[in-house]
Amino acid sequence: PIAVCIRSVQAKVFPNVLVAARSITKKAGPRGLFTGFLPTVFEDVPDMAVKFAVYETLRTIHGRVFDRRTNTQEDLLIGGIAGATSAAATTPWDVVKTRMMCSASTRPSVRAAIGQIMASKHPVKGFFLGVGPRSISSGIHTAIFFCFYEAILRAATQTREQQIVNSAAAE
């Protein structure tokens, strides 16, 4: 629900989150605060799937080419590519979701939001509005995420290996 209000404020539909929440619930009821839930699911699930698939595929290719694990800089690069790719691939659903959230007080449907984009002068371009900034932002966040993920995984692996060595030495 807060995402609907925040997007509406960002789009300058309402001056602040509280006004947005009051206006949306007054016009559309509490259900209006959940506007865009379905496109959010359609965006988030494939986003994560694409992100992890690209990341693991690139790490596998890296391992075959260089015959070693990735280092921190490579984790950042591969994570960035994975994030940017997943963001670009799911931008159409983000556009639909944003259109719905910014008109939440009218209780828009997924079909109506898609129809608005399709009726525009350049529908393909319409579905990819903001793809550049979105891909850059997601690429940066995902690069940092996977870099930390790999660092934690390495630390956990080293700790476990040390426990095994210590256990064997104690015997």
Residue pairs with C-beta under 8 A, 6 or more apart in sequence:
1 21
1 33
1 34
2 17
3 36
3 40
3 101
4 20
4 24
4 32
4 33
4 34
4 35
4 36
4 101
4 104
5 14
5 17
5 20
5 21
5 24
5 33
6 17
6 20
7 36
7 98
7 101
7 102
8 14
8 20
8 24
8 101
8 102
8 104
9 15
9 16
9 17
9 20
11 98
11 102
13 20
13 102
13 103
14 20
14 23
21 33
23 105
24 32
24 33
24 35
24 104
24 105
25 32
25 33
26 105
27 105
27 106
28 35
28 104
28 105
28 106
28 107
31 107
32 104
32 105
32 107
33 104
35 100
35 101
35 103
35 104
35 107
35 108
36 96
36 97
36 98
36 100
36 101
36 104
38 110
39 93
39 94
39 96
39 97
39 100
39 110
39 113
40 93
40 97
42 93
43 90
43 93
43 94
43 97
44 90
46 86
46 89
46 90
46 93
47 86
47 87
47 89
47 90
48 86
50 82
50 85
50 86
50 89
50 90
51 82
51 83
51 85
51 86
51 142
52 82
54 81
54 82
54 85
54 86
55 78
55 79
55 82
55 142
55 146
58 78
58 81
58 82
59 70
59 78
62 70
62 74
62 78
63 69
63 70
70 78
70 150
72 147
72 150
72 151
75 143
75 146
75 147
75 150
76 143
76 144
76 146
76 147
77 143
78 146
79 139
79 142
79 143
79 144
79 145
79 146
79 147
80 139
80 140
80 142
80 143
81 139
82 142
82 146
83 135
83 138
83 139
83 140
83 141
83 142
83 143
83 145
84 135
84 136
84 138
84 139
84 142
85 135
86 138
86 142
87 131
87 134
87 135
87 137
87 138
87 139
88 128
88 131
88 134
88 135
91 127
91 128
91 129
91 130
91 131
91 134
91 135
92 127
92 128
94 130
94 134
95 117
95 126
95 127
95 128
95 129
95 130
96 110
96 113
96 114
96 117
96 127
99 108
99 113
99 116
99 117
100 108
100 109
100 110
100 113
117 123
117 126
117 127
118 126
120 126
